Amino acid sequence: MLSVGYTELVSKRKIEVLGGFVLQSIDYDICTHVAMAGDYSEGAVLIWNGEGKKVVNIQWIDDCYIKGIKIPENDAPAIQALIKTPATSQGARDTIVSTSKKLRPCYGYQRRSVRRKLEYDRAFEEKAYHLNHNLFVCKMDETMYTSLRNYCKFNKDRLILQTITPQVKSPPEQIPWTNPLEPKEGASTSTEEEEKNMCRHISYTTSNEVKCKIRNAYVLLKNFHWAGLTFGGHFTSENFLMDTCGNMRFGNLSKGVINKLEDGDIEKDTDRFVKMTREEVFVSVTTLPLDIIQWIELIDRCARGYDSLAEDYITLKDGYRSAAHFMSLHNMFEKMETTDNPTYEKIKTKLSKYTKWKKGVEAPDGNTHLKETLDFIDPATGRKAYYSDDICGLLKLLRNIRQHSARAKEDVFVLIVAQNFPRLMGDFQKVMFKQGYTLNIIPLAAFGQFTKSHTDSGIQKVDHEDSRHLQVTLKELN
């Protein structure tokens, strides 16, 4: 197979007709040819030849296309013309793949020969496809697939929801998202509209559809690792393909990018996934919403044992599920006071930054759901409910909000909480997870071990032994 680095559509079509394909610069290590689309110095040609690449020009592609065959690359006039031209500009170049393992002479510099830098193991790759068929788009599958990149490009105006956080007397309202750095043309600038907006709190959150797709992409990558495979960081959002039912598989992969998992490869793939999310998924967004920022911070630390938590992180759930998950964790925390008091006190200490929370709730710009519940007087007793000014009292307040003043707004309960405490839900779930408490069902895998030290109503606490690959089987509670 052959692929060359020239981005012009006509030449790309000619390459594909000849049986080759165009790669991006990220695949430089596994390319076989570099096609010059500009003037390069003799030194550049020497370096590429020394790395095992065959340096050609665009005319060579045209000649191959006209004759219908791959003609020898050692076209002396063409190569000499390249290296004698002054280096005044540099054209775009991509990379290619070849299965050849022969020694390649450096034409024009025949004093030595080099072997291609990366040898493609066809047998290993075919075995990987066969044993992990569920991870890749089947070659026999005629289902229509779209890449994650294309989905995000076509839906660039729907990646983020801009929502007016509901107050006690104002219903929630969702409005189309616009970049806050680019004012919408024709927008009202009246004093009345400005005063109206000053009384509102706008929340920017990732849309539920995008959350689902990002989570599915991450889970697919983790399954790829559990299968003992890695890309070594060589993938893009073009390689995550989705069908109409939302199923996600790998596809559009270059030859030779699948390798056996070794030390450091998980970090390479994770770093690449984070960069892909920032630059390719949120392609039209200048500032990421807080929910996705928190999730990215978490997966950036997966080597510390958060990989299974990242797959079920509370900020990447829809509003209803986030609220239910949060309340289930709170119920678990309350029971912990009598069943596992040392862990209960440890969690209180870990969340001590939420001490003195009442001052923020009582502020003029705070959410009125929280303030109304805090100041509520029970008509039966004529007294206010007592809330301690620590994490225990705050969690109790949030539970009462969901059950009373915000009981009809469960889908935006997360936004109500986040107006005053934007990181609380994620922080609470993470601390509970670190102490061995979680609600998620995760299949028990051979990559880690656990020991059950507490059981209560189907809840299991586990002691982490292998923080990198720990998987725990728990009963679903929500």
ROMI-333706 format. One record per residue (C-alpha): residue in three letters; y negated, z negated, x. Coordinates in steps of 0.2 Angstrom, whole numbers, padded with zeros to 4 digits, always signed. Each point is the difference from the previous one (the first is absolute). Layout:
REM ROMI-333706
AlaYZX/...
END
This chain:
REM ROMI-333706
Met+0000+0000+0000/Leu-0018+0004+0006/Ser-0016-0007-0005/Val-0017+0003+0007/Gly-0017-0008+0000/Tyr-0012+0012-0009/Thr-0008-0005-0017/Glu-0005+0017-0006/Leu+0009+0004-0017/Val+0006+0018+0005/Ser+0007-0006+0017/Lys+0009-0015-0009/Arg+0008+0012-0012/Lys+0006+0012+0014/Ile+0008-0015+0009/Glu+0009-0006-0015/Val+0006+0018-0003/Leu+0007+0000+0017/Gly+0010-0016-0004/Gly-0012-0012+0009/Phe-0012-0013-0007/Val-0017-0008+0004/Leu-0001-0018+0005/Gln-0015-0012+0002/Ser-0005-0007+0017/Ile+0009-0016-0004/Asp+0016+0009+0003/Tyr-0005+0006+0017/Asp+0014-0009+0009/Ile+0013+0011-0009/Cys-0008+0017+0000/Thr+0006+0015+0010/His-0016+0011+0000/Val-0019-0002+0001/Ala-0009+0015-0008/Met-0018+0002+0008/Ala-0014+0003-0013/Gly-0013+0000+0013/Asp-0004+0000+0019/Tyr+0009-0012+0011/Ser-0001-0004+0018/Glu+0014+0003+0012/Gly+0002-0019+0001/Ala+0004-0002-0018/Val+0013+0014+0000/Leu+0008-0009+0016/Ile+0001-0017-0009/Trp+0008+0008-0016/Asn+0012+0009+0010/Gly+0004-0015+0010/Glu+0004-0009-0016/Gly+0013+0013-0005/Lys-0011+0009-0012/Lys+0000+0019+0000/Val-0018+0006-0001/Val-0004+0015-0010/Asn-0015+0009-0008/Ile-0003+0006-0018/Gln+0004+0018+0006/Trp+0018-0005+0004/Ile+0002-0007-0018/Asp-0006+0017-0007/Asp+0012+0010+0012/Cys+0015-0010-0006/Tyr-0005+0003-0018/Ile-0002+0018+0002/Lys+0017+0002+0009/Gly+0008-0012-0012/Ile+0008-0010+0015/Lys-0005-0013+0012/Ile-0005+0009+0016/Pro+0001-0008+0017/Glu-0015-0012+0003/Asn-0002+0005+0018/Asp-0013+0013-0004/Ala-0008+0001+0017/Pro-0016+0009-0006/Ala-0003-0011-0014/Ile+0003-0017+0009/Gln-0011+0006+0015/Ala-0014+0005-0012/Leu+0001-0018-0007/Ile-0001-0009+0017/Lys-0013+0011+0007/Thr-0012-0002-0015/Pro-0014-0013+0004/Ala+0003-0016-0010/Thr-0015+0002-0012/Ser+0008-0007-0016/Gln+0016-0008-0007/Gly+0008+0007-0016/Ala+0011-0010-0011/Arg+0018-0002+0004/Asp+0015-0008-0008/Thr+0018-0002+0005/Ile+0018+0007-0002/Val+0018-0004+0001/Ser+0014+0008+0009/Thr+0019-0005+0002/Ser+0000+0008+0017/Lys+0006-0011+0014/Lys-0001+0012+0014/Leu-0011-0001+0016/Arg-0016+0009-0003/Pro-0009+0009+0014/Cys-0019-0003+0001/Tyr-0006+0018+0000/Gly-0014+0003+0012/Tyr+0006-0016+0009/Gln+0018+0003+0005/Arg+0002-0013+0013/Arg+0009-0012-0012/Ser+0008-0001-0017/Val-0001-0014-0013/Arg+0011-0006-0014/Arg-0007-0002-0017/Lys-0007-0018-0002/Leu+0010-0004-0016/Glu+0017+0006-0004/Tyr+0004+0002-0018/Asp+0017-0007-0005/Arg+0005+0011-0015/Ala+0016-0010-0003/Phe-0009-0017-0001/Glu-0013+0007-0012/Glu+0013+0008-0011/Lys+0010-0016-0001/Ala-0015-0010-0004/Tyr-0003+0012-0015/His+0018-0001-0006/Leu+0002-0019+0001/Asn-0018-0003-0007/His-0001+0013-0013/Asn-0010-0011-0012/Leu-0014-0001+0012/Phe-0003+0019+0002/Val-0004+0015-0012/Cys+0017+0009-0001/Lys+0000+0018+0005/Met+0009+0004-0016/Asp-0013-0009-0011/Glu-0010+0012-0010/Thr-0011-0013-0007/Met-0019+0002+0002/Tyr-0007-0012+0012/Thr-0018-0004+0005/Ser-0005-0009+0016/Leu-0010-0016+0000/Arg-0014+0009+0009/Asn-0002+0013-0013/Tyr+0001-0013-0014/Cys-0014-0010+0008/Lys-0011+0016+0003/Phe+0002+0006-0018/Asn-0003-0018-0007/Lys-0014-0005+0012/Asp-0011-0006-0014/Arg+0013-0011-0008/Leu+0006-0010+0016/Ile-0011-0015-0004/Leu-0005-0008-0017/Gln-0017-0006-0002/Thr+0001-0014-0013/Ile-0013-0012-0007/Thr+0008-0017+0002/Pro+0001-0008-0018/Gln-0011-0015-0004/Val+0004-0011-0015/Lys-0012+0010-0012/Ser+0002+0017+0008/Pro+0016+0011-0002/Pro+0007+0008+0015/Glu-0006+0018+0003/Gln+0007+0013+0012/Ile-0011+0013+0007/Pro+0004+0015+0011/Trp-0001-0005+0019/Thr-0014+0007+0010/Asn-0003-0003+0018/Pro-0013-0014+0001/Leu-0008+0008+0015/Glu-0003+0016-0009/Pro-0011-0003-0016/Lys+0006+0011-0015/Glu-0012+0014-0004/Gly-0010-0002-0015/Ala+0004-0019-0001/Ser-0012-0010-0010/Thr-0013-0010+0010/Ser-0008-0009-0014/Thr-0005-0018+0002/Glu+0010-0004-0015/Glu+0016+0007+0007/Glu-0003-0009+0017/Glu-0002-0016-0009/Lys+0016+0003-0010/Asn+0010+0004+0016/Met-0007-0016+0008/Cys+0009-0010-0013/Arg+0017+0009+0004/His+0013-0002+0013/Ile+0008+0016+0006/Ser+0018-0001+0006/Tyr+0007+0014+0011/Thr+0019+0001-0001/Thr+0013+0012+0005/Ser+0007+0010-0016/Asn+0017-0005-0006/Glu+0007+0017+0003/Val-0006+0000+0019/Lys+0007-0018+0002/Cys+0017+0006-0006/Lys+0001+0015+0012/Ile-0006-0010+0015/Arg+0013-0013-0003/Asn+0014+0013-0003/Ala-0005+0008+0017/Tyr+0000-0016+0009/Val+0017-0005-0008/Leu+0007+0017+0005/Leu-0006-0003+0018/Lys+0009-0017+0001/Asn+0016+0007-0007/Phe-0001+0013+0014/His-0001-0014+0012/Trp+0014-0009-0008/Ala+0010+0015+0003/Gly-0003-0001+0018/Leu-0011+0015+0001/Thr-0019+0002+0006/Phe-0013+0013+0001/Gly-0008-0008+0015/Gly-0017+0001-0009/His+0002+0019-0002/Phe-0003+0003-0019/Thr-0014+0003-0012/Ser-0003-0001-0019/Glu+0007+0018-0001/Asn+0017-0007+0003/Phe+0000-0012-0015/Leu+0006+0011-0014/Met+0000-0005-0019/Asp+0008+0008-0015/Thr-0006-0001-0018/Cys+0009-0016-0003/Gly-0008-0009+0014/Asn+0015+0000+0012/Met-0006+0001+0018/Arg+0010+0008+0014/Phe-0004+0006+0018/Gly-0002+0019+0002/Asn-0010+0013+0010/Leu+0007-0008+0016/Ser-0001+0008+0017/Lys+0016+0002+0010/Gly+0003-0014+0012/Val-0011-0013-0008/Ile+0014-0011-0006/Asn+0007-0012+0013/Lys+0010-0015+0002/Leu-0010-0016-0003/Glu-0004-0009+0016/Asp-0011-0015+0005/Gly-0018+0004-0004/Asp+0003+0014-0012/Ile-0003-0010-0016/Glu-0017-0005+0006/Lys-0004+0019+0004/Asp+0005+0005-0017/Thr-0009-0014-0008/Asp-0016+0003+0010/Arg+0001+0019-0005/Phe+0003-0005-0018/Val-0016-0011+0000/Lys-0010+0014+0007/Met+0007+0012-0012/Thr-0005-0011-0015/Arg-0017-0002+0007/Glu-0004+0018+0005/Glu+0012+0011-0011/Val+0003-0010-0016/Phe-0017-0006-0004/Val-0007+0017+0006/Ser-0017-0001-0010/Val-0003-0019+0002/Thr-0013-0007+0012/Thr+0005-0018-0003/Leu+0017-0005-0005/Pro+0002-0012-0015/Leu+0004-0018+0004/Asp+0018+0000-0007/Ile+0005+0014+0011/Ile-0009-0008+0015/Gln+0011-0016-0002/Trp+0016+0010-0002/Ile-0004+0010+0016/Glu-0004-0016+0009/Leu+0017-0007-0005/Ile+0011+0015+0005/Asp-0010+0001+0017/Arg+0009-0017+0003/Cys+0017+0005-0006/Ala+0008-0004+0017/Arg-0003-0018-0005/Gly+0011+0000-0015/Tyr-0011+0007-0014/Asp+0009+0016-0003/Ser+0010-0005-0016/Leu-0016-0009-0006/Ala-0010+0016+0003/Glu+0012+0010-0012/Asp-0004-0012-0014/Tyr-0018-0006+0004/Ile-0010-0006-0014/Thr-0015+0011+0003/Leu+0011+0016-0001/Lys+0005-0004-0018/Asp-0008+0005-0016/Gly-0011-0013-0009/Tyr+0014-0007-0012/Arg+0013-0002+0013/Ser-0012-0008+0012/Ala-0006-0013-0012/Ala+0018-0004-0005/His+0006-0001+0018/Phe-0015-0012+0004/Met+0004-0011-0014/Ser+0018-0001+0004/Leu-0004-0005+0018/His-0012-0013-0007/Asn+0014-0008-0011/Met+0011+0000+0015/Phe-0013-0009+0010/Glu-0003-0013-0013/Lys+0019-0004-0001/Met+0000-0001+0019/Glu-0011-0016+0000/Thr+0016-0010-0006/Thr+0014+0010+0006/Asp-0006+0005+0018/Asn-0016-0011+0003/Pro-0001+0004+0019/Thr-0001+0018-0003/Tyr-0012-0003-0014/Glu-0012-0009+0012/Lys+0002+0013+0013/Ile-0005+0014-0012/Lys-0015-0011-0005/Thr-0005-0001+0018/Lys+0002+0018+0003/Leu-0012+0004-0014/Ser-0012-0013+0004/Lys-0014+0013+0001/Tyr-0001+0000-0019/Thr-0005-0018+0000/Lys-0018-0002-0008/Trp+0003+0015-0011/Lys-0010-0008-0015/Lys-0017+0004+0009/Gly+0004+0019-0001/Val+0006+0000-0018/Glu-0016-0009-0006/Ala-0011+0013+0010/Pro-0011+0011-0012/Asp+0009+0016+0006/Gly+0018-0007-0003/Asn+0012+0006-0013/Thr-0004-0008-0017/His+0018-0001-0004/Leu+0003-0013+0014/Lys-0016-0010-0004/Glu+0003-0001-0019/Thr+0018-0006+0003/Leu-0006-0013+0013/Asp-0014-0006-0012/Phe+0011+0000-0015/Ile+0000-0016-0010/Asp+0016-0004-0010/Pro-0005-0004-0018/Ala+0014-0012-0002/Thr-0006-0011+0014/Gly-0018+0005+0003/Arg+0004+0001+0018/Lys+0001+0014+0013/Ala+0016+0004+0008/Tyr+0002-0007+0018/Tyr+0002+0012+0014/Ser+0001-0006+0018/Asp-0011+0009+0012/Asp+0014+0007+0011/Ile+0013+0014-0002/Cys+0010-0010-0013/Gly-0015-0002-0011/Leu-0005+0019+0002/Leu+0018+0006-0004/Lys+0000-0011-0016/Leu-0017+0007-0005/Leu+0006+0018+0002/Arg+0016-0004-0010/Asn-0011-0007-0015/Ile-0011+0016+0001/Arg+0014+0011-0002/Gln+0007-0010-0015/His-0017-0002-0008/Ser-0016+0008+0003/Ala+0008+0016+0008/Arg+0016+0000-0010/Ala-0005+0017-0007/Lys-0005+0007+0017/Glu+0016-0001+0010/Asp-0001+0017+0007/Val-0016-0004+0009/Phe+0004-0018+0003/Val+0001+0004+0019/Leu-0018+0007+0000/Ile-0006-0016-0009/Val+0008-0011+0014/Ala-0006+0012+0014/Gln-0018-0001-0005/Asn-0001-0018+0007/Phe+0016+0000+0010/Pro+0004+0018+0006/Arg+0014-0005+0012/Leu+0008-0015-0009/Met+0014+0009-0008/Gly+0006+0008+0016/Asp-0003-0015+0010/Phe+0010-0011-0012/Gln+0015+0012-0001/Lys+0000+0002+0019/Val+0000-0019+0003/Met+0014-0002-0013/Phe+0010+0013+0008/Lys-0002-0007+0017/Gln+0007-0017-0007/Gly+0015+0010-0006/Tyr-0005+0001-0019/Thr+0000+0017-0008/Leu+0004+0009-0017/Asn+0005+0017+0006/Ile+0018+0007-0001/Ile+0004+0007+0017/Pro+0018+0005+0004/Leu+0008-0010+0014/Ala+0001+0011+0016/Ala+0009-0003+0016/Phe-0016+0000+0010/Gly-0003-0018-0003/Gln+0007-0017-0006/Phe-0006-0013-0012/Thr+0005-0018-0005/Lys-0003-0007-0017/Ser-0008-0016+0001/His-0007-0002-0018/Thr+0004+0007-0017/Asp-0009-0003-0016/Ser+0001+0011-0016/Gly+0006+0014+0010/Ile-0013-0002+0014/Gln+0007+0000+0018/Lys-0009-0006+0015/Val+0005+0008+0016/Asp-0002-0004+0018/His-0005+0015+0010/Glu+0011+0003+0016/Asp-0003+0018+0003/Ser-0018+0002-0004/Arg+0000+0019+0003/His+0014+0006-0011/Leu+0003-0015-0012/Gln+0006+0005-0017/Val+0003-0013-0014/Thr+0009+0001-0017/Leu-0009-0009-0014/Lys+0000+0000-0019/Glu-0013+0010-0009/Leu-0012-0012-0009/Asn-0014+0011-0006/
END
